[in-house]
Structures are given as C-alpha cells and as structure tokens.
Amino acid sequence: MSFTRIRYDRPADHVARVTLARPEVRNAQDFTMLYEIDEALTTAGKDHDVKVVVLAADGQDFSAGHDLGFDMEEVKGSFTDPVVHQTTGDGQPGIEGWMPMECDAYVGLCQRWRDFPKPLIAQVQGRVIAGGLMLVWPCDLIVASRDASFRDPVVAFGVNGHEYFVHPWEWGHRKAKELLFTGNAMDAEEARAVGMVNHVVDRDDLEDFTLRLAGRIATRPMFGLKLAKMSVNAALDAQGQSDAVRTAFAYHQIGHANAFHRFGQVMDPDGPPMVRKEIREQSAARADHA
C-alpha cells in the first residue's frame, strides 16, 4: 500500500497499526488522510490474521483537528468517489455542494469506523482538538498519555461542535455543554474519570502498554470479539446515539449555511484565530505553572 498521510504496519502478532504521519502539522487531517485511514482499516478488516487494530500518531500531538488550509472549490472539485454515502449536489455552490462531502468524509466514515468489525484502540498523546476527536471517539478503547488533552472549541466557528456529535456520551451531557460553550480542554485524568479514556500512562510507556493491551485482546476468538462489539454498539443505538448524530449533523449544516450567507465561507472567520489564541495562552499558562 502506498500512503502519503499515514503508515500501516504489523507491530505484533494479530495486531495491525495505523499511524497518522503528518507531525509537521500536528497531524491535522485533510480529506486524503481520512480516506487513507479508511483504506488501511479496510485492509486490516479483510486480513484474517488481524484481530485488533491500533490507531496511533507521530509527533507531539495526536491531532490538531481538521486541516483548515483547504481551498474549498478545489476540495469540492476533487470529491468524486464517496465511500459511505451516495450523494447528490456534490460540486454545486454553497451548502448544497459542501454538505455531501461532510456527510461522507466525516459522519459517514466515523460511523463506519465505529462499526468496524474488529476492536480498535486509540493510542493518544498530546492534544486532540475538534476533528481529532472524530478519529478517537469511533475507537472501542482509548489509551492516553498523562499529557493528553481533549477539546472541541469550534462553537467559536459558528457551529455546534465537530460533525460526529457524540459529546454527551463521551463527556456526559453537562460537561459536554461546558466544554462546548467555553472551548476548554478536558485532561487525561478527567477523561478517565468520566469514562471516556480506559487507561492513562506515562508517555514513555504509551506504545508498549497499548500493544500489550492489544495482544491480550487478540487472545480471544475473533467472532466473540465481533459479537461483543456489536452488542455494545447496539446498546448505544438503543439510547438514540445514531439518531442524535444525524440530528446534530443537520444543525451543523445550518451553521455552515449561516456562515455561507454572512461570510461567504463555511465558518465565522473570527473563530480560528480566536481558538488559536486561546490555546496558545492556555498552553503558556500550563507551562508557567509547571
């Protein structure tokens, strides 16, 4: 396989690993990265020797979220091969052209990965911001380094949060509101306390711990693992998770439509610099405190 944004390897028996490989931009995700991840997972899914997949990342941070350096018209013009959803309107101006891309590349892929028939473990270090959560939250287990943090600050962009809206399940409904309203981060220990993260370890131990956990899981029969995962996901759906994601995605498109009308682009232009400034200030404050 030839990838430009990720790596695929087999670090242990019955374990595959997909690694985000754009550390120079803190693993910001563009459409190419998302579809490469999907191709790698498809490969692992077809390999009967693979029983567990680890999603890891190079560099200081797991993912800074969506790569905002895109050219909207160029992206729309290149979106010709949806994986999850048959779309209409792609290539059209305004929200009609933007919505089908997000429906496939964001919500569609996230739901597809959540339902991937083998256990997925996220191996997370550093910052996970907005769209970065869309890579972590579809995974079945999360192992985080002690310096990991999780935030979705994009209410500042004039939308309700990133596109795969499972925040109330991951953070709890009151904490989800607080973190969305303020743009603040949840640290690794609090994420473990609320049940979002399974284990918190020193960064130097992160890879070894994750691979040991993957190896333990891989001793179980594949069919049993698959049925257990399907059962837990069915419980989430019985709680209304999939319906809630679809509703929130519709609200998200209203936010984009408002931005198209007011600013001629998919977000409030004051949002990104506001968020970058806040993250820099909070990072500096933590460094001073340390």
N, C-alpha and C positions, 0 to 999 in steps of 0.2 A: 504494500500500500504506500502511496506517495501523498504525504500531507504537508501543508505549509504552516499550519497553526497549532497542531497537536503532535504528540508522539503516541505510538501504540507499541506495547511490549508485553512480555510474559515474565513477570518478576519472580513467580513461584509456581509450584505445581497447581494446576487447575485455577490459576488466577491470571486474569488479564488486567492491564492498566492503561488508562487513557490519561495523558498528561497535557495540560494546557501549556503551550510553549511560546508565549509572547511576553516574556518577563520585561522586555523593554517598554511595554505599555501597560504593565501590571496586569497582563492577561485580560485586557479589555476585549470583549467578544464582538466580532463582526459576523455577518451572515456566513462567511466562509468557515469560520471556526465552528459555528453551531452545526452546520451540515457535515463538517468533518467529524465532529463528535458523534453525530448520528450514524455516519458510515462506519466508524470504529465500533460502536455498540452493536450495529447490525452484524458486523464480522464476528464479534465475541458471542453474540446470540446464536449464530449458526455453528460455532465451534463446539462440538460435544465434549471436548476436553476442558472447556472453560466452565466453571461453576460459579465464580464470583468475579465481579469487575470493580476495580478501584478507580475513582476519578481524582486525580492529583493535579498539581500545578507547579511550574517552575517559579523561582524568584521569591521576592519578599512577601508578595500578596497573592492570595488565591485568585481574585478577580476584582477589578475596578468597575465591573459592570459593562453596560453597552458601550461600544466604541462610538463616541459622538462625532468623530471626524468624518462622517459619511457625507457623500453628495447624494441628496435624496433622489434626484432624477436619474442618476447613474444606477443607484440601487434598484429603483423601480424598473428600469430598463433591462436589468440583468436577471430579474426574478421570473424565470420561465419554467421552472421544474419543481413545483410543490411536492413535498414528500407526504404530508399528512392530509391536507385538505384540497379537494378540487375547488378552485377559486374562480370567481368572476370579478371583473373590474381591475385586475392587475394591469399596470401600465397606464391607468387613467389618472387624471389630475385629482388633487385634493384627497379627501379621506377615502374616496372610492378606490383609489389606487394603493393607498397606504395600508388600509385595514386587512386585505387578504394576505399581505406579506407578514404582518404581525400575527395573524391568525395561524399561519403555518409555522413560521420560524420561531415564534415564542410560545404561545399557548399550546399549539399542536405538538411541537417537539417535547415540551415539558411533560405533557400528559402521556405522550408515547414513552418517554423515559421512565416516568413513574410506574407505568405498566410493563416495563421491560421484564421478561420472564425469569431473570436471574438477579440475585442480590447485588445491589450497587452500594458501594461505600465511598463517601466523600472524605478525602484526606485534606484538611483545610488548615492553612496558616495565614497569618496576617489579616488584611482587610478583605471583606466580602461586601460589596456595595451594590445595591439595587439589582441590576440584571445578573450579577454574580450569584445572588440568592436563587435565581432561576436554574442555575446549574446544581446547586447544593440541595435544594428542597425536594426535587424529584427522587433523590437518593434514599435508600432504605435506612442507612446508618450514617452518622456523621462523627468523625474523629477530628478533634480540633486541637491545635497547639494553644498554649496558655495566652499567647499574644493575639489570638484571633478575635475579630470583632465583626458584627453583622449589622448592616443598616440599609434602610431604603428611604432615601431623602427626596424622592422625586415628586412629592406633593409640591415642592418648590417649582417644578416644571409645569404645574397646572394640570396634573393628572392625579389619580387616586392612589398610585403606587405602581410598582412594576407589573407586567402583564399577567404573570402567573400568580393570581392573588389567593394564596393560601395562608396569609399572615395570621388570621385568627387561630388557625390550627397550630401553627408553628410557635407563635409568641403568646397566645392567649388573647382574648378579644380586647381587654382593657390596655394591656401593654402594647398590642398592635396599634391601637389608636394613638397612644402616647408617642411611640416611635415614628409613626407616620406624620403626626401633627408637628413634631419637633425636628425630625430628621436626625435625632440622636442615634447612637450605636448601642447595641447590646454586646457585652463582652462574653468571653467563652464560658466563664463560670456561671453567669446568669443564664446563658443559653442552656447549659446543662441543667440548671435548677428548674427551668420551665419545661424541660423535656425535649428541647429541640436538638441538643447535642448529646450523644451517647457517652463519649469519653473526652476528657481534657488531659493532655500530656505535654511534657516539655517538647519544644520544637526538635531538639536533637533526637528524641525518641519517636517522633511522629511517624516516619516511614516504617520503622521496624514494628511498632505497635500495630499499625494498620495492617501490615502484611500478616502478622501473627493472627489478628482477628479474622482476616480473610481466609487464612489457612484453616482455622478452627471451623469456620462455616463450611468450608469446602469438604470437610469430612462427612457432611450429611448428604443423603441421597438427593439428587437434583430435583426429582419430582416432588419430594416432600418440601423442599425449599420453595419451589414454584407455587405449590398449593397454599403454603403458609402466607406467602406474599400476597397472593390473590385474595385470601381471606381478610387480611388486614386492610387492603385497599378497598374491598367491598364494604367493610365497616365504615371507612371514611366516606364512601359514596352514599351509604345509608344515612349518614349525618348531613348529606347535602353538599359535600365538598365540590364535586364536579359542577353541579348547578351553580354554586356560588362563584366558581371561577369564571364560568360563562357570563354570568351577570356582571361581575366586576370588569371583565374584558369589554363588555358593551359600554359601561361607564367610562372606561379608559379611552374608548374611541370618541366619546362625547368630548372628553378633554382635548384630544387631538383636533377634533373638528372646530372647537372653540379657538384653539391656537391657530389653525389654518385661517379662520375668519379674521382674527385680530392681528396676527403677526406674520401670516404667510408662510408658516413653518409648523412642525409638529409639536413644538413646545414653547412655553414662555421663554424668550431669550434671556431674561434676567435670572432664570433658575440655575443653569450650570455654573456661572461664576459665583452665585451665592453659595451653592453647595461646596464648591472647591474651596472657597474662603473659609467656610465653617470647618471643613475637615482639616485644613492646614492649621487653623487656630486651635482646634481640639487636640491635634497631634502634638503641637508645640507645648500645650499645657500639660499633656501627659508626660512629655519628655522632661519638662521642668520639674514636675512632681517626682519623677523617678530619680 
